[in-house]
Amino acid sequence: MMSHSELIWTEGLIPMIKPGVAADIISAVSDLALVISESGQVTGVMCSPDFVGKPIFSKLKGAALKDYLNVESIPKFEARLEQFLADPNGVLPVELNHCAFDGYPKLPVRYSFHKTGTNGSILLLGSDLRSTAEMQQQLVAAQIALENDYEAQREHDIRLRVLMESSDVPTVFISVATGNIAACNAAAELLLDKQREELIDASFASEFEAKGRRDVVGRMVAAATEQTDSPVVAKSIKGNRRLTLTPTLFRGASGQMLLCKIKLAGGQATSPDQLQSHLSDLYQNGVDSIVFVSSVGHVLSSNEAFLKLANVTHSQSIRGRPMVEFFTRGSVDLNVMMENARRNGSMRLYATKIVNEHGVERAVEISTTQLKAGGDPIFAMIIRDSRRVETVRSPTKSITDVDMHSVIELIGGQSLKDIVAKTTDVVEKMCIETAVEMTSNNRVAAAEMLGLSRQSLYVKLRKYGLVSKT
């Protein structure tokens, strides 16, 4: 019967199909067909002749289907069965994994739910998903391999950058095809007197005088190919200096590349000024102790003056040690200096005592500066032997004549216990004022320096009327 150009089956038009033929049709259009009860018990099994799990599923008749599913598939099956029993129309297929047994591997199957017309019977048509699962596993393996390749490439890139930046030799990578600079290090920026942004993708030959500019890359390729010991010499535009170019030819991903190491001809210094040399001499031979400390307070390096101050024989034995080991107040001193340097960039003066390896104390004054070095900051400490008292030099923090007279006037009028208590208050007030000033009004550090809790420090600040002053 035709209606609106569509073929509509009616009960009279559907041919009568014998049960055996129906089973053959079902097994032909699907890999697996299960008839189950509303409780999930298997009452019938039909398999395609080519289905690999036929020996397994032939044993399922009379068993609960969930007993042969993986743990993660059981809730999915029960939920979909409950949906089908509530509303048989519109229930989506579900993918279930059958657990391995009797030497057979796990079998992923995609089931669709169908009514049979018989009360209490449900037909599940299953499709073997092994080929799909294998494809998915291959895609996952390919993705993992790709990620590993990316990670290895990133690791090589990081190593190259670290190697380039740690080298004092000016080095550039040049594309032979274009003659442009592909990469360079900080030493090359200094020698060529240009920022890295200006050098990258710029012509390497343009850094040299017009005479011989055209063939400078060709000369380097020839020198690298012939593997001669004679380098290429060219005169730079900036500074009018003769530069010695030592090339190495290799093949990169985009073509041939040149690794070129540059130095000034005639053994001249590569730096246009002697600042680096002067700073190195000052660090090694200066009379003031200089220590570089990491962000966690460990010694990175120190000069000879500090080794003498700390009475340490070798610099290797001090590297990596906590700096708090050399302060009389330990972490209190270090935290005050580092926190002030973090907040203000530097701390001009801090008075404390250094303890050497033999326990001998020496009064010192320390200036601390925060330096940027990669991701974490470091701190440079310049230590001077002060041979003075431990407290900061400030006349306002000494016991004044007014305070002394107020104590003396108590003699004869009050007991010795009361006089000592008043004197203690004077000294306590002076110590609190000193600690607050030394820590730049950092009350947490001041409380730690005085050995008080924060609550106790606040009480004493209110007691002496110092809250508004701080």
Buried (B, 14 or more C-beta within 10 A) or exposed (E): EEEEEEEEEEEEEEEEEEEEEEBEEBBEEBBBBBBBEEEBBBBBBBBBEEBBBBEBBEEBEEEBBBEBBBEEBBEBBEEBBEBBEEEEEEBEBBBBBBBEEEEEEEBBBBBBBBEEEEEEBBBBBBBBBBEEBEEEEEEEEEEEEEEEEEEEEEEEEEEEEEEBEEBEBBBBBBBBEBBBBBBBBBBBBBBBEBEEEEBBEBBBBEBBEEEBBEEBBEBBBBBBEEEEEEBBEBBBBEEEBEBBBBBBBEEEEEEBBBBBBBBBBEEEEBBEEEEEEEEEEEBEEBEBBBBBBBBEBEBBBBBBBBBEBBEBEEBEEBEEBBBBBBBBBBBBBBBBBBBBBBEEEBBEEBBBBBBBEEEEEBBBBBBBBBEEEEEEBBBBBBBBBBEEEEBBEEEEBEEEEEBEEEBEEBEEEEEEEEBEEBBEBBEBBBBBBBBBBBBBEBBEBBBBBBEBEEEEBBEBBEEBEBEEEB
